[in-house]
Amino acid sequence: MSATRTRRLSAQERAETIVAELQRAGFASITVLSQTLGVSDMTIRRDVRRLADAGELRMVHGGVSLPHGLLRTATYAGRAEDESDSKRAIAEAAAALLGAGDSVVIDSGTTCFAVSAVLPRSFRGTVITHSVPVLQQMLMNTAATVLCLGGELLAESQVLIGPRTTAAAKEIASDVLLLGANSVDTGGVYLMGDREHLVKRAFIEGAKKVVLLVDHSKLTRSAPVRLAGLEEIDLLVTTGPVPQDLSLACAERGVEVIEAERRS
């Protein structure tokens, strides 16, 4: 969401903006909505009461959320807010890479989730995922076929994991994998822990094209669990700037780098 507005929005336009933000992030605070839309807290509270009465959202402590329970928690939504402009730019660049009939695995994490929020309605391919927020978002895209991998719910990340998830992932052959990670450097792609390692490996091995989606903060961050070498990645989509050593390593290993432009 842009932090400045050149004109005052109508009540209907504010309502549409609020609902769109909830579909993207799952949660929004009254204070942030007030600042973003350039109106008072009282005006926002009136707007959200009307939307709540219409069943479009639910009022919760500190703000508003989608009316579908806690499929996307405030903790998850908070992570989605971090680098939100970067994540949207990456998501739009990634969505532009997809063919209308592709089979695409959308991995866990808020950057990958952002792709499902910008996926065009013309997309008639297949989405495969173990991310609960992605599944919820895909309820609004009825043209696509959606495959859900079962397993145990990891609530903090809103993702399904475990032996059943991994076994199902090994049966998937996709055109494109949109992969999330905690860190990438010249040595490869890394995660913070082991819990999603096996399912992500299965996704990588079954994909014709692997597209790594990471915001610029992941380019200078370290993580302990190595997931893949750079040679296993086909494209890196980020907001940059990409460190020179990483850029050179990608070029040497045939990894195309796309630096998406954030909206001003």
ZABAKOL-648978 format. One record per residue (C-alpha): x, y, z; residue in one letter. Coordinates in steps of 0.1 Angstrom, whole numbers. Layout:
<sedrens>
<sedren><x>X</x><y>Y</y><z>Z</z><aa>A</aa></sedren>
...
</sedrens>
This chain:
<sedrens>
<sedren><x>0</x><y>0</y><z>0</z><aa>M</aa></sedren>
<sedren><x>13</x><y>34</y><z>-9</z><aa>S</aa></sedren>
<sedren><x>19</x><y>57</y><z>21</z><aa>A</aa></sedren>
<sedren><x>7</x><y>89</y><z>3</z><aa>T</aa></sedren>
<sedren><x>-24</x><y>98</y><z>-17</z><aa>R</aa></sedren>
<sedren><x>-28</x><y>127</y><z>-41</z><aa>T</aa></sedren>
<sedren><x>-65</x><y>129</y><z>-36</z><aa>R</aa></sedren>
<sedren><x>-90</x><y>119</y><z>-9</z><aa>R</aa></sedren>
<sedren><x>-107</x><y>86</y><z>-17</z><aa>L</aa></sedren>
<sedren><x>-144</x><y>80</y><z>-15</z><aa>S</aa></sedren>
<sedren><x>-159</x><y>57</y><z>11</z><aa>A</aa></sedren>
<sedren><x>-163</x><y>30</y><z>-16</z><aa>Q</aa></sedren>
<sedren><x>-127</x><y>34</y><z>-27</z><aa>E</aa></sedren>
<sedren><x>-115</x><y>32</y><z>8</z><aa>R</aa></sedren>
<sedren><x>-135</x><y>0</y><z>14</z><aa>A</aa></sedren>
<sedren><x>-121</x><y>-16</y><z>-17</z><aa>E</aa></sedren>
<sedren><x>-85</x><y>-7</y><z>-7</z><aa>T</aa></sedren>
<sedren><x>-90</x><y>-21</y><z>28</z><aa>I</aa></sedren>
<sedren><x>-104</x><y>-54</y><z>15</z><aa>V</aa></sedren>
<sedren><x>-75</x><y>-56</y><z>-11</z><aa>A</aa></sedren>
<sedren><x>-50</x><y>-51</y><z>17</z><aa>E</aa></sedren>
<sedren><x>-65</x><y>-78</y><z>38</z><aa>L</aa></sedren>
<sedren><x>-65</x><y>-102</y><z>8</z><aa>Q</aa></sedren>
<sedren><x>-28</x><y>-95</y><z>4</z><aa>R</aa></sedren>
<sedren><x>-17</x><y>-95</y><z>41</z><aa>A</aa></sedren>
<sedren><x>-45</x><y>-111</y><z>61</z><aa>G</aa></sedren>
<sedren><x>-43</x><y>-84</y><z>88</z><aa>F</aa></sedren>
<sedren><x>-42</x><y>-46</y><z>90</z><aa>A</aa></sedren>
<sedren><x>-41</x><y>-22</y><z>119</z><aa>S</aa></sedren>
<sedren><x>-64</x><y>7</y><z>123</z><aa>I</aa></sedren>
<sedren><x>-34</x><y>30</y><z>127</z><aa>T</aa></sedren>
<sedren><x>-17</x><y>19</y><z>95</z><aa>V</aa></sedren>
<sedren><x>-49</x><y>20</y><z>75</z><aa>L</aa></sedren>
<sedren><x>-55</x><y>56</y><z>87</z><aa>S</aa></sedren>
<sedren><x>-20</x><y>67</y><z>78</z><aa>Q</aa></sedren>
<sedren><x>-21</x><y>50</y><z>44</z><aa>T</aa></sedren>
<sedren><x>-55</x><y>63</y><z>34</z><aa>L</aa></sedren>
<sedren><x>-49</x><y>97</y><z>48</z><aa>G</aa></sedren>
<sedren><x>-80</x><y>98</y><z>70</z><aa>V</aa></sedren>
<sedren><x>-87</x><y>98</y><z>107</z><aa>S</aa></sedren>
<sedren><x>-89</x><y>67</y><z>129</z><aa>D</aa></sedren>
<sedren><x>-126</x><y>75</y><z>134</z><aa>M</aa></sedren>
<sedren><x>-132</x><y>74</y><z>97</z><aa>T</aa></sedren>
<sedren><x>-114</x><y>41</y><z>93</z><aa>I</aa></sedren>
<sedren><x>-134</x><y>26</y><z>122</z><aa>R</aa></sedren>
<sedren><x>-166</x><y>36</y><z>105</z><aa>R</aa></sedren>
<sedren><x>-154</x><y>20</y><z>73</z><aa>D</aa></sedren>
<sedren><x>-144</x><y>-12</y><z>89</z><aa>V</aa></sedren>
<sedren><x>-177</x><y>-14</y><z>109</z><aa>R</aa></sedren>
<sedren><x>-196</x><y>-12</y><z>77</z><aa>R</aa></sedren>
<sedren><x>-174</x><y>-39</y><z>61</z><aa>L</aa></sedren>
<sedren><x>-177</x><y>-61</y><z>92</z><aa>A</aa></sedren>
<sedren><x>-215</x><y>-58</y><z>91</z><aa>D</aa></sedren>
<sedren><x>-214</x><y>-69</y><z>55</z><aa>A</aa></sedren>
<sedren><x>-193</x><y>-99</y><z>64</z><aa>G</aa></sedren>
<sedren><x>-162</x><y>-87</y><z>44</z><aa>E</aa></sedren>
<sedren><x>-139</x><y>-86</y><z>74</z><aa>L</aa></sedren>
<sedren><x>-137</x><y>-92</y><z>111</z><aa>R</aa></sedren>
<sedren><x>-127</x><y>-67</y><z>138</z><aa>M</aa></sedren>
<sedren><x>-99</x><y>-80</y><z>160</z><aa>V</aa></sedren>
<sedren><x>-77</x><y>-66</y><z>187</z><aa>H</aa></sedren>
<sedren><x>-57</x><y>-38</y><z>171</z><aa>G</aa></sedren>
<sedren><x>-72</x><y>-39</y><z>137</z><aa>G</aa></sedren>
<sedren><x>-91</x><y>-61</y><z>112</z><aa>V</aa></sedren>
<sedren><x>-86</x><y>-95</y><z>95</z><aa>S</aa></sedren>
<sedren><x>-102</x><y>-116</y><z>69</z><aa>L</aa></sedren>
<sedren><x>-135</x><y>-133</y><z>80</z><aa>P</aa></sedren>
<sedren><x>-121</x><y>-168</y><z>76</z><aa>H</aa></sedren>
<sedren><x>-108</x><y>-174</y><z>111</z><aa>G</aa></sedren>
<sedren><x>-71</x><y>-175</y><z>118</z><aa>L</aa></sedren>
<sedren><x>-58</x><y>-192</y><z>86</z><aa>L</aa></sedren>
<sedren><x>-34</x><y>-163</y><z>84</z><aa>R</aa></sedren>
<sedren><x>-24</x><y>-151</y><z>119</z><aa>T</aa></sedren>
<sedren><x>-13</x><y>-117</y><z>130</z><aa>A</aa></sedren>
<sedren><x>22</x><y>-131</y><z>133</z><aa>T</aa></sedren>
<sedren><x>22</x><y>-143</y><z>97</z><aa>Y</aa></sedren>
<sedren><x>6</x><y>-110</y><z>86</z><aa>A</aa></sedren>
<sedren><x>34</x><y>-91</y><z>104</z><aa>G</aa></sedren>
<sedren><x>60</x><y>-109</y><z>84</z><aa>R</aa></sedren>
<sedren><x>41</x><y>-101</y><z>53</z><aa>A</aa></sedren>
<sedren><x>43</x><y>-64</y><z>62</z><aa>E</aa></sedren>
<sedren><x>81</x><y>-66</y><z>64</z><aa>D</aa></sedren>
<sedren><x>95</x><y>-54</y><z>31</z><aa>E</aa></sedren>
<sedren><x>60</x><y>-55</y><z>17</z><aa>S</aa></sedren>
<sedren><x>68</x><y>-32</y><z>-13</z><aa>D</aa></sedren>
<sedren><x>97</x><y>-54</y><z>-22</z><aa>S</aa></sedren>
<sedren><x>76</x><y>-86</y><z>-19</z><aa>K</aa></sedren>
<sedren><x>49</x><y>-72</y><z>-42</z><aa>R</aa></sedren>
<sedren><x>74</x><y>-61</y><z>-68</z><aa>A</aa></sedren>
<sedren><x>90</x><y>-96</y><z>-67</z><aa>I</aa></sedren>
<sedren><x>56</x><y>-112</y><z>-69</z><aa>A</aa></sedren>
<sedren><x>46</x><y>-92</y><z>-99</z><aa>E</aa></sedren>
<sedren><x>78</x><y>-100</y><z>-117</z><aa>A</aa></sedren>
<sedren><x>74</x><y>-137</y><z>-109</z><aa>A</aa></sedren>
<sedren><x>38</x><y>-138</y><z>-120</z><aa>A</aa></sedren>
<sedren><x>49</x><y>-123</y><z>-154</z><aa>A</aa></sedren>
<sedren><x>71</x><y>-153</y><z>-159</z><aa>L</aa></sedren>
<sedren><x>42</x><y>-178</y><z>-158</z><aa>L</aa></sedren>
<sedren><x>24</x><y>-190</y><z>-188</z><aa>G</aa></sedren>
<sedren><x>-14</x><y>-191</y><z>-187</z><aa>A</aa></sedren>
<sedren><x>-15</x><y>-229</y><z>-185</z><aa>G</aa></sedren>
<sedren><x>16</x><y>-236</y><z>-165</z><aa>D</aa></sedren>
<sedren><x>17</x><y>-260</y><z>-135</z><aa>S</aa></sedren>
<sedren><x>34</x><y>-240</y><z>-108</z><aa>V</aa></sedren>
<sedren><x>44</x><y>-249</y><z>-73</z><aa>V</aa></sedren>
<sedren><x>40</x><y>-219</y><z>-49</z><aa>I</aa></sedren>
<sedren><x>62</x><y>-225</y><z>-19</z><aa>D</aa></sedren>
<sedren><x>57</x><y>-214</y><z>17</z><aa>S</aa></sedren>
<sedren><x>66</x><y>-179</y><z>30</z><aa>G</aa></sedren>
<sedren><x>52</x><y>-145</y><z>26</z><aa>T</aa></sedren>
<sedren><x>71</x><y>-136</y><z>-6</z><aa>T</aa></sedren>
<sedren><x>58</x><y>-166</y><z>-24</z><aa>C</aa></sedren>
<sedren><x>23</x><y>-160</y><z>-10</z><aa>F</aa></sedren>
<sedren><x>24</x><y>-125</y><z>-25</z><aa>A</aa></sedren>
<sedren><x>25</x><y>-142</y><z>-60</z><aa>V</aa></sedren>
<sedren><x>-9</x><y>-158</y><z>-53</z><aa>S</aa></sedren>
<sedren><x>-23</x><y>-124</y><z>-45</z><aa>A</aa></sedren>
<sedren><x>-12</x><y>-109</y><z>-78</z><aa>V</aa></sedren>
<sedren><x>-18</x><y>-140</y><z>-100</z><aa>L</aa></sedren>
<sedren><x>-39</x><y>-127</y><z>-130</z><aa>P</aa></sedren>
<sedren><x>-75</x><y>-140</y><z>-134</z><aa>R</aa></sedren>
<sedren><x>-64</x><y>-152</y><z>-168</z><aa>S</aa></sedren>
<sedren><x>-42</x><y>-178</y><z>-152</z><aa>F</aa></sedren>
<sedren><x>-59</x><y>-212</y><z>-160</z><aa>R</aa></sedren>
<sedren><x>-30</x><y>-235</y><z>-151</z><aa>G</aa></sedren>
<sedren><x>-24</x><y>-255</y><z>-119</z><aa>T</aa></sedren>
<sedren><x>-12</x><y>-243</y><z>-86</z><aa>V</aa></sedren>
<sedren><x>4</x><y>-268</y><z>-62</z><aa>I</aa></sedren>
<sedren><x>11</x><y>-257</y><z>-27</z><aa>T</aa></sedren>
<sedren><x>14</x><y>-267</y><z>10</z><aa>H</aa></sedren>
<sedren><x>9</x><y>-231</y><z>21</z><aa>S</aa></sedren>
<sedren><x>-24</x><y>-224</y><z>39</z><aa>V</aa></sedren>
<sedren><x>-25</x><y>-187</y><z>30</z><aa>P</aa></sedren>
<sedren><x>-19</x><y>-195</y><z>-7</z><aa>V</aa></sedren>
<sedren><x>-48</x><y>-220</y><z>-6</z><aa>L</aa></sedren>
<sedren><x>-71</x><y>-193</y><z>9</z><aa>Q</aa></sedren>
<sedren><x>-60</x><y>-168</y><z>-17</z><aa>Q</aa></sedren>
<sedren><x>-67</x><y>-193</y><z>-45</z><aa>M</aa></sedren>
<sedren><x>-103</x><y>-195</y><z>-34</z><aa>L</aa></sedren>
<sedren><x>-107</x><y>-163</y><z>-53</z><aa>M</aa></sedren>
<sedren><x>-92</x><y>-176</y><z>-85</z><aa>N</aa></sedren>
<sedren><x>-117</x><y>-202</y><z>-97</z><aa>T</aa></sedren>
<sedren><x>-102</x><y>-205</y><z>-132</z><aa>A</aa></sedren>
<sedren><x>-71</x><y>-223</y><z>-119</z><aa>A</aa></sedren>
<sedren><x>-68</x><y>-259</y><z>-107</z><aa>T</aa></sedren>
<sedren><x>-54</x><y>-261</y><z>-72</z><aa>V</aa></sedren>
<sedren><x>-37</x><y>-291</y><z>-56</z><aa>L</aa></sedren>
<sedren><x>-31</x><y>-291</y><z>-19</z><aa>C</aa></sedren>
<sedren><x>-4</x><y>-313</y><z>-3</z><aa>L</aa></sedren>
<sedren><x>-16</x><y>-327</y><z>31</z><aa>G</aa></sedren>
<sedren><x>4</x><y>-330</y><z>62</z><aa>G</aa></sedren>
<sedren><x>9</x><y>-316</y><z>97</z><aa>E</aa></sedren>
<sedren><x>2</x><y>-279</y><z>102</z><aa>L</aa></sedren>
<sedren><x>31</x><y>-258</y><z>112</z><aa>L</aa></sedren>
<sedren><x>11</x><y>-229</y><z>127</z><aa>A</aa></sedren>
<sedren><x>38</x><y>-203</y><z>129</z><aa>E</aa></sedren>
<sedren><x>45</x><y>-205</y><z>92</z><aa>S</aa></sedren>
<sedren><x>10</x><y>-215</y><z>81</z><aa>Q</aa></sedren>
<sedren><x>23</x><y>-244</y><z>61</z><aa>V</aa></sedren>
<sedren><x>18</x><y>-282</y><z>60</z><aa>L</aa></sedren>
<sedren><x>49</x><y>-303</y><z>66</z><aa>I</aa></sedren>
<sedren><x>60</x><y>-338</y><z>75</z><aa>G</aa></sedren>
<sedren><x>64</x><y>-372</y><z>58</z><aa>P</aa></sedren>
<sedren><x>30</x><y>-371</y><z>41</z><aa>R</aa></sedren>
<sedren><x>37</x><y>-337</y><z>26</z><aa>T</aa></sedren>
<sedren><x>72</x><y>-348</y><z>14</z><aa>T</aa></sedren>
<sedren><x>58</x><y>-380</y><z>-1</z><aa>A</aa></sedren>
<sedren><x>32</x><y>-360</y><z>-20</z><aa>A</aa></sedren>
<sedren><x>58</x><y>-335</y><z>-32</z><aa>A</aa></sedren>
<sedren><x>79</x><y>-363</y><z>-46</z><aa>K</aa></sedren>
<sedren><x>50</x><y>-371</y><z>-69</z><aa>E</aa></sedren>
<sedren><x>48</x><y>-336</y><z>-83</z><aa>I</aa></sedren>
<sedren><x>63</x><y>-326</y><z>-117</z><aa>A</aa></sedren>
<sedren><x>59</x><y>-289</y><z>-123</z><aa>S</aa></sedren>
<sedren><x>67</x><y>-264</y><z>-150</z><aa>D</aa></sedren>
<sedren><x>78</x><y>-238</y><z>-125</z><aa>V</aa></sedren>
<sedren><x>87</x><y>-238</y><z>-88</z><aa>L</aa></sedren>
<sedren><x>85</x><y>-204</y><z>-70</z><aa>L</aa></sedren>
<sedren><x>109</x><y>-211</y><z>-42</z><aa>L</aa></sedren>
<sedren><x>113</x><y>-192</y><z>-9</z><aa>G</aa></sedren>
<sedren><x>144</x><y>-193</y><z>13</z><aa>A</aa></sedren>
<sedren><x>159</x><y>-174</y><z>43</z><aa>N</aa></sedren>
<sedren><x>192</x><y>-166</y><z>26</z><aa>S</aa></sedren>
<sedren><x>212</x><y>-168</y><z>-6</z><aa>V</aa></sedren>
<sedren><x>249</x><y>-162</y><z>-12</z><aa>D</aa></sedren>
<sedren><x>277</x><y>-175</y><z>-34</z><aa>T</aa></sedren>
<sedren><x>276</x><y>-209</y><z>-17</z><aa>G</aa></sedren>
<sedren><x>239</x><y>-215</y><z>-24</z><aa>G</aa></sedren>
<sedren><x>204</x><y>-212</y><z>-9</z><aa>V</aa></sedren>
<sedren><x>198</x><y>-216</y><z>28</z><aa>Y</aa></sedren>
<sedren><x>171</x><y>-222</y><z>54</z><aa>L</aa></sedren>
<sedren><x>169</x><y>-214</y><z>91</z><aa>M</aa></sedren>
<sedren><x>160</x><y>-250</y><z>100</z><aa>G</aa></sedren>
<sedren><x>153</x><y>-285</y><z>88</z><aa>D</aa></sedren>
<sedren><x>115</x><y>-287</y><z>90</z><aa>R</aa></sedren>
<sedren><x>108</x><y>-277</y><z>54</z><aa>E</aa></sedren>
<sedren><x>140</x><y>-290</y><z>39</z><aa>H</aa></sedren>
<sedren><x>128</x><y>-323</y><z>25</z><aa>L</aa></sedren>
<sedren><x>96</x><y>-310</y><z>9</z><aa>V</aa></sedren>
<sedren><x>115</x><y>-281</y><z>-7</z><aa>K</aa></sedren>
<sedren><x>141</x><y>-305</y><z>-20</z><aa>R</aa></sedren>
<sedren><x>113</x><y>-326</y><z>-35</z><aa>A</aa></sedren>
<sedren><x>98</x><y>-296</y><z>-52</z><aa>F</aa></sedren>
<sedren><x>132</x><y>-286</y><z>-67</z><aa>I</aa></sedren>
<sedren><x>139</x><y>-321</y><z>-81</z><aa>E</aa></sedren>
<sedren><x>104</x><y>-322</y><z>-97</z><aa>G</aa></sedren>
<sedren><x>105</x><y>-287</y><z>-113</z><aa>A</aa></sedren>
<sedren><x>115</x><y>-279</y><z>-149</z><aa>K</aa></sedren>
<sedren><x>124</x><y>-243</y><z>-138</z><aa>K</aa></sedren>
<sedren><x>133</x><y>-232</y><z>-103</z><aa>V</aa></sedren>
<sedren><x>127</x><y>-195</y><z>-96</z><aa>V</aa></sedren>
<sedren><x>140</x><y>-183</y><z>-63</z><aa>L</aa></sedren>
<sedren><x>121</x><y>-153</y><z>-48</z><aa>L</aa></sedren>
<sedren><x>140</x><y>-133</y><z>-21</z><aa>V</aa></sedren>
<sedren><x>138</x><y>-97</y><z>-10</z><aa>D</aa></sedren>
<sedren><x>170</x><y>-78</y><z>-7</z><aa>H</aa></sedren>
<sedren><x>174</x><y>-84</y><z>30</z><aa>S</aa></sedren>
<sedren><x>180</x><y>-121</y><z>22</z><aa>K</aa></sedren>
<sedren><x>210</x><y>-113</y><z>1</z><aa>L</aa></sedren>
<sedren><x>230</x><y>-102</y><z>32</z><aa>T</aa></sedren>
<sedren><x>215</x><y>-125</y><z>58</z><aa>R</aa></sedren>
<sedren><x>230</x><y>-158</y><z>68</z><aa>S</aa></sedren>
<sedren><x>212</x><y>-191</y><z>76</z><aa>A</aa></sedren>
<sedren><x>226</x><y>-224</y><z>86</z><aa>P</aa></sedren>
<sedren><x>209</x><y>-251</y><z>66</z><aa>V</aa></sedren>
<sedren><x>220</x><y>-254</y><z>29</z><aa>R</aa></sedren>
<sedren><x>190</x><y>-262</y><z>7</z><aa>L</aa></sedren>
<sedren><x>205</x><y>-260</y><z>-28</z><aa>A</aa></sedren>
<sedren><x>235</x><y>-249</y><z>-48</z><aa>G</aa></sedren>
<sedren><x>232</x><y>-219</y><z>-72</z><aa>L</aa></sedren>
<sedren><x>235</x><y>-243</y><z>-101</z><aa>E</aa></sedren>
<sedren><x>201</x><y>-257</y><z>-92</z><aa>E</aa></sedren>
<sedren><x>184</x><y>-223</y><z>-96</z><aa>I</aa></sedren>
<sedren><x>173</x><y>-210</y><z>-130</z><aa>D</aa></sedren>
<sedren><x>162</x><y>-175</y><z>-120</z><aa>L</aa></sedren>
<sedren><x>167</x><y>-153</y><z>-90</z><aa>L</aa></sedren>
<sedren><x>141</x><y>-126</y><z>-86</z><aa>V</aa></sedren>
<sedren><x>149</x><y>-99</y><z>-60</z><aa>T</aa></sedren>
<sedren><x>147</x><y>-62</y><z>-54</z><aa>T</aa></sedren>
<sedren><x>185</x><y>-59</y><z>-51</z><aa>G</aa></sedren>
<sedren><x>210</x><y>-45</y><z>-51</z><aa>P</aa></sedren>
<sedren><x>226</x><y>-78</y><z>-57</z><aa>V</aa></sedren>
<sedren><x>261</x><y>-80</y><z>-41</z><aa>P</aa></sedren>
<sedren><x>288</x><y>-81</y><z>-68</z><aa>Q</aa></sedren>
<sedren><x>302</x><y>-115</y><z>-57</z><aa>D</aa></sedren>
<sedren><x>267</x><y>-131</y><z>-58</z><aa>L</aa></sedren>
<sedren><x>260</x><y>-115</y><z>-92</z><aa>S</aa></sedren>
<sedren><x>293</x><y>-130</y><z>-106</z><aa>L</aa></sedren>
<sedren><x>285</x><y>-164</y><z>-90</z><aa>A</aa></sedren>
<sedren><x>251</x><y>-164</y><z>-106</z><aa>C</aa></sedren>
<sedren><x>265</x><y>-155</y><z>-140</z><aa>A</aa></sedren>
<sedren><x>291</x><y>-183</y><z>-137</z><aa>E</aa></sedren>
<sedren><x>264</x><y>-209</y><z>-129</z><aa>R</aa></sedren>
<sedren><x>239</x><y>-197</y><z>-155</z><aa>G</aa></sedren>
<sedren><x>214</x><y>-182</y><z>-130</z><aa>V</aa></sedren>
<sedren><x>194</x><y>-153</y><z>-146</z><aa>E</aa></sedren>
<sedren><x>190</x><y>-124</y><z>-121</z><aa>V</aa></sedren>
<sedren><x>159</x><y>-102</y><z>-123</z><aa>I</aa></sedren>
<sedren><x>159</x><y>-71</y><z>-101</z><aa>E</aa></sedren>
<sedren><x>123</x><y>-60</y><z>-97</z><aa>A</aa></sedren>
<sedren><x>115</x><y>-23</y><z>-93</z><aa>E</aa></sedren>
<sedren><x>97</x><y>-13</y><z>-62</z><aa>R</aa></sedren>
<sedren><x>69</x><y>12</y><z>-66</z><aa>R</aa></sedren>
<sedren><x>77</x><y>47</y><z>-53</z><aa>S</aa></sedren>
</sedrens>
